[in-house]
Structure formats: structure tokens, C-alpha cells
Amino acid sequence: MPGRMGTPPPDLPELVRAEERLSFVYVERAIVHREHNAVTATDERGTVHIPAASLGALLLGPGTTVSHQAISVLAESGATVVWTGERGVRYYAHGRSLARTSRVLEAQARAFANQSSRLRVAREMYAMRFPGEDVSSLTMQQLRGREGARVRRIYRQESQRTKIPWNRRDYDPNDFEASDTINMALSAAHTCLYGIVHAVIVALGCAPGLGFVHTGHERAFVYDVADLYKAEVTIPIAFDVVARQPADVGAETRRAVRDAVFDGAILSRCARDIRRLLLPDDEDEGLDELDDINVVQLWDGADRVVEAGRDYSASAETPW
């Protein structure tokens, strides 16, 4: 049988850490293909090259045609690929993890499965939104109430600051333009943030569906983490964009989020925050998701593990 055709995939150590990657690139009405280990996007204006190994998320909007080879190199590079609906409102898919160790995933699963540790993580998430306040004794119901009041206050403040009228959050995920302009901008901004956060979560090897505040959805943890940054990033950006009265509020909002994420190093913060939430006692804040590459072990009961790839029959421990 012939060997694999085309350019070989990059070696894992060659890939860029999640927090050091480009945040996202949005493409619509273009042909996306592969050239060596880069992705190309071609439309009537020409062709641009996108370095797959240093990309966090590629958002594919309407009218996009993508080749099998392009998806292959993106997956091999640990980039998240997102098919979005009109104006980037829906989120459909993601690529494979950068992580080759399940350490952070196992920590997430342990914290999620135990009620007291799940409450600890949820309280810590709320504490990150209320700096200087003690939330250690509050119930989830009390935390939700305080968070609701905080978000309403933020909307009112942004409305007063930008002179943009605000009533309430109201949108139809199936019809982007059914909302008023500020809700369209918020939808576009939040979708970009979800894509960025999802890219980091997947790159670290975590499960997007194991949320601590949100639950019952395949991206519950994405919503958990994204909520940490909305008040700082996407809500002010949406109001600022609408105040400028752009011709295309969706495109302008995406560009504004891209610039804010790059300047504010949200990728790095997101990776650091996730590790702090799931591994609070870990002294190695520089934990690299590429550590322990391809180390596979077998569970031996309790906290014990043994080497994989060996014959554990009664006769001898002979490598398979």
C-alpha cells in the first residue's frame, strides 16, 4: 500500500502553545485549501496564507468551501475549526487537542464529579467576577442572583457611556438580523469569544461539556469560561461598535474582538485561569500541555498505574 501522500504533519513539539497562538481568523465566501503546512484562503481579492501551527481557531462563515487537506492540517496542528452560520452566530465543530496528557482533563472530571469540589470551582469562577468580595459561603442561588444584578448594571453603564439605547438581551440564533443592532453586535462578539475559549479548552485537553455553572450542554464549560471575560471584552466592544454605526455590524464587531483579544492576551489568561481553576494546588503555573507526550498507562486500581504495551499474563511481563 502506498505511503501517506502530501506534506507530513508537524511534530507535536513544533506546535505553538495554546496561549501563544493567534486568537482566530474569520473567513467567508472563500475557498480554503492547504499549501504545505499552511492553510490558504482564496477569494476574488486573491490568496492569503494562514499558519496552521500557530492558529487558535479558524471560523468558517457562509459561502466557504474547504478541502479535506486543509481540515487535515488544521486538526494535526491542534487548531479549532468552527463552521458558523450567517454572521457567525452558530458554532458547529472543533479540531483535536494539543494535549497528549490527560492530566488537566482528569482534574476537571474529578472536580465535576464531586459536589463539594464542583461548588468550589463554581464559587471561584464567580469570585473572579467579584474581585475583593468574599463569596465562599454563598449558595449557587445567591451567586446567580448577584451575577444577574452585575450583568444588568454593566449593560446600563455601557448604554449610558455610549448613548446606545438598551432594553434587554433578545436574539434569535436562527435569524441574526431579527434582533436590534446592539443585540446583533453582542451575538457576534460572544460567538467570537466562544470560539476562542473553545479553542483553548480543547487545546488543553479539557472536556467542553463538563461545566461547573452551566450544565447539560456540549459546550457548558465553554460558556462557564467565556462568562469570565464578557464584561471586560465583548460587552464594551459591542456597544462601542454600534456607537460607530458601521455598515456591517457583524464584520466590524469580529474585527474589534480580534484586536482586543490580541492586545489583551486573553488566550494566555484563559489558559492560566483554566489551570488555576482545575489544578489549584499545582505549583507549576507554567504547565505545558505538551508535557508527557504519548505516555499511555493502564489503571491498576486506586491511584496506581502500570506501563501499557506489555503482556501481563502470569508467565512474564514481556513487551508486546
Secondary structure, 3 states (H helix, E strand, C coil): CCCCCCCCCCCHHHCCCHHHCEEEEEECCCEEEEECCEEEEEECCEEEEEEHHHEEEEEECCCCEECHHHHHHHHHCCCEEEECCHHHCCCCCCCCCCCCCCHHHHHHHHHHHCHHHHHHHHHHHHHHHCCCCCCCCCCHHHHHHHHHHHHHHHHHHHHHHHCCCCCCCCCECCEHHHCCHHHHHHHHHHHHHHHHHHHHHHHCCCCCCCCCCCCCCCCHHHHHHHCCCCCCCHHHHHHHHHHCCCCCHHHHHHHHHHHHHHHHCHHHHHHHHHHHHHCCCCCCCCCCCCCCCCCCEEECCCCCEEECCEECCCCCCEEC
